[in-house]
Amino acid sequence: MNAQFIDRTIRKWKTRLFIKKPVFWTTDFKIWKQLGGIKIRFNSKQVWGSIHTPQNIVFINLKKNGTQEELEDTIIHELIHAKYPKLSEKKLKEKIVRITKIKYAD
């Protein structure tokens, strides 16, 4: 995966989701945490991605996202968290399905 693909995908979905606030991203979990990433404890190996919503800083785990399709799904998921920060994971997945027609297996 390259940075250009990630940048392009974030720009595309920010536009489609009408997100006006800047979105920053990193693949370095330590940097993400230093920039204000999640305060609860979890291992970076467990997650595909995460977002710190006040600043819209996205962590992308390249080891989990093996294909461009998986990477795009993760970016969409995190951007929808940015757009709707109070949604539960269940409601968020329902919204993703409606917006993108992506099917999630439970």
C-alpha positions in Angstrom: 0.0 0.0 0.0 1.3 3.4 -0.7 0.7 6.8 0.7 -0.9 8.1 -2.5 -3.6 5.4 -2.4 -4.4 6.3 1.2 -4.5 10.1 0.5 -6.7 9.6 -2.6 -9.1 7.3 -0.7 -9.4 9.7 2.2 -10.0 12.6 -0.1 -12.6 10.7 -2.1 -14.6 9.5 1.0 -14.2 12.9 2.8 -16.0 14.4 -0.2 -18.7 11.8 -0.4 -19.3 12.0 3.3 -19.2 15.8 3.4 -16.5 15.9 6.0 -15.1 19.5 6.1 -12.6 19.1 9.0 -9.1 18.0 8.0 -8.2 14.4 8.4 -4.7 13.3 9.2 -3.4 9.7 9.1 -0.5 7.6 10.1 0.6 4.0 10.0 2.7 4.4 13.1 0.8 3.5 16.2 3.2 5.2 18.6 3.0 8.5 16.7 -0.8 8.2 16.7 -0.9 7.7 20.4 1.4 10.7 20.9 -0.9 12.9 18.8 -3.8 12.1 21.1 -4.9 8.7 20.0 -7.2 6.5 22.1 -6.6 6.6 25.9 -7.9 3.1 26.6 -5.5 0.3 26.2 -5.5 -1.9 23.2 -2.8 -3.5 21.1 -2.1 -2.1 17.7 -2.0 -5.7 16.4 -5.7 -6.1 17.3 -7.2 -3.3 15.1 -7.5 -2.6 11.4 -7.7 1.1 12.1 -8.7 3.7 14.7 -9.5 7.4 14.8 -9.0 10.1 17.4 -12.2 12.0 16.6 -11.5 15.4 18.2 -8.6 15.9 15.8 -9.6 13.4 13.1 -6.2 11.5 13.3 -6.5 8.1 11.8 -4.3 5.1 12.6 -4.1 2.6 9.8 -2.7 -0.9 10.5 -1.0 -1.9 7.3 -0.4 -5.4 8.6 -4.1 -6.1 9.0 -5.2 -4.4 5.8 -3.6 -6.7 3.2 -5.4 -5.5 0.1 -6.5 -2.2 -1.3 -10.1 -3.2 -0.8 -9.5 -3.9 2.9 -7.7 -0.7 3.3 -10.5 1.3 1.7 -13.0 -0.4 3.9 -11.0 0.6 7.0 -10.7 4.2 5.8 -14.4 4.4 5.2 -15.1 2.9 8.6 -12.9 5.4 10.4 -14.2 8.4 8.4 -17.7 7.5 9.3 -16.6 7.5 12.9 -15.4 11.0 12.2 -18.7 12.0 10.8 -20.8 10.3 13.4 -18.6 10.0 16.6 -21.4 8.9 18.9 -22.6 5.9 16.9 -22.1 2.4 18.3 -20.1 -0.1 16.2 -23.4 -1.8 15.3 -25.1 1.4 14.1 -21.9 2.5 12.4 -21.8 -0.8 10.4 -25.4 -0.4 9.4 -24.7 3.1 8.2 -21.7 1.9 6.2 -23.8 -0.7 4.5 -26.4 1.9 3.5 -23.8 4.4 2.3 -21.4 2.1 0.5 -23.2 -1.2 0.1 -20.4 -3.0 1.9 -21.5 -6.1 3.5 -20.1 -7.0 6.9 -20.0 -10.5 8.2 -20.7 -10.8 11.9 
